[in-house]
Amino acid sequence: MTNTPVADVRGSTPFRLGYVASHAYRLTFEINEIVEVLRCRPDTRIYSFYRSRGRVTQPERVSEIPSEIVTWSCGRILAALFFFCTRSPRRLAQSAFALAWASKSNPVYWVKNAAVFLISLPFLADARKHRVTHLHADFGSSPATIAWIGSRLLGTGFSIRYHAFDIHINTLGWRDPLRRRKLRDADLVVVVHHDGIRHLRRRAPEVDPEKFRMIRISVVFHPLPKSERPAGEPLVLAAGNLKPQKGFDVLVRAAGILAERNVAFRLRILGDGPERARLTELVRALGIEDKTEMPGYYRHLDFARHLAEAAVLVVPSRITASGVRDGLPTVIPEAWLSRTAVIAAPVSGISEVVTDGETGLIFPVEDADALADCIARLLENDGLRARLADNGYERSLAEFSPEKNVGELLREIESHTRRAGVA
């Protein structure tokens, strides 16, 4: 067996990007960013860790992606394993050993990272074929592990963008030493909100602070015209995965309080998830079944229709006992683009964009009474609701533009990669 080394591509070829997505078919902000990245750099290679298309949230946007999204399969893994075993067995063995050594303190993470190592091989074989010089991972979990492996196996530069669960993972998750290793070794660490940077620096104080950059997510949304006078009672809207960190039970309790006060409203919670049964039972216990709708899974185009009907959007996020929380939900800038007023709890990056009395109303986390007061206040004051919505619209344009944010991301990646040695 020959041992042809896979050369360190940095400094030997022009800059070329590989984008390692978590789920390129499902996550709206990833789809938006991929489309804009390919507009700016058509030669970018796109890799998706999750390969099942399943429910595509934005089929109209996915159809705009002009190039292949590379996924993995068992056949591709075997072919890539054979490729690296014959072309660069030493580099492959060194990369596998480095990953195993970094994961040795926890058998669960050792097994998980071993699986990610195998999944990474088809992506990295493609990256070598297309002479990718830098791998950018969207999420600090498995996509970042793939990019880190690529830096060892191919010699590429790599960067990571963090969002929410990959930052605020429970304490057990941070016992995986590879999490800190990825932060230390990355050329660039992008976070979508300042709160996330502070949290990561507390978790890994040894990481060079100059690596961190705050760049917002990219939001593309096509709102429908709002009805001047919607029929029936005003709609209070919420949307997201029905998980504990979303705090939808707080919203349901606030709705019960509004019903007791005889405030006219309808509540609609979009999405599905493990909290559905508990929320349904809470609605029943509060006797507000006639005021509450939970229609389940929704597509992006459906959300535009719901927002056109809504008087306010509520984001009642919380921090769970294990520390899991929202980062910066895309429903906030999407609501603003539809000129819908926002009420939110000040969790993580939310308080960086929702300014109380300026771009929305803020209520204390877990405080259903305060949330009920905020909802009643906006439903009774058309002028305030319109002012907050207009201010939010301007902030969304200023902070969540794909052209601005992707342009900044690409400049930062190229700048840091050049400092790492790319010509």
Secondary structure, DSSP 8 states (H G I E B T S, - for coil): ---------TTTS---EEEEES-TTT-HHHHHHHHHHHHH-TT-EEEES-----S-S-HHHHTT--S-EE---HHHHHHHHHHHHHH-HHHHHHHHHHHHHHTTT-HHHHHHHHHHHHHHHHHHHHHHHTT--EEEEESTTHHHHHHHHHHHHT--EEEEEE-STTTS--TTGGGSHHHHHHHHH-SEEEESSHHHHHHHHHH-TTS-GGGEEE-------------SS-SSS-EEEEES---GGG-HHHHHHHHHHHHHTT---EEEEE--STTHHHHHHHHHHHT-GGGEEEEE---HHHHHHHHHHEEEEEE-----TT----S--THHHHHHHTT-EEEE---TTHHHH--BTTTBEE--TT-HHHHHHHHHHHHH-HHHHHHHHHHHHHHHHHHS-HHHHHHHHHHHHHHHHHHHT--
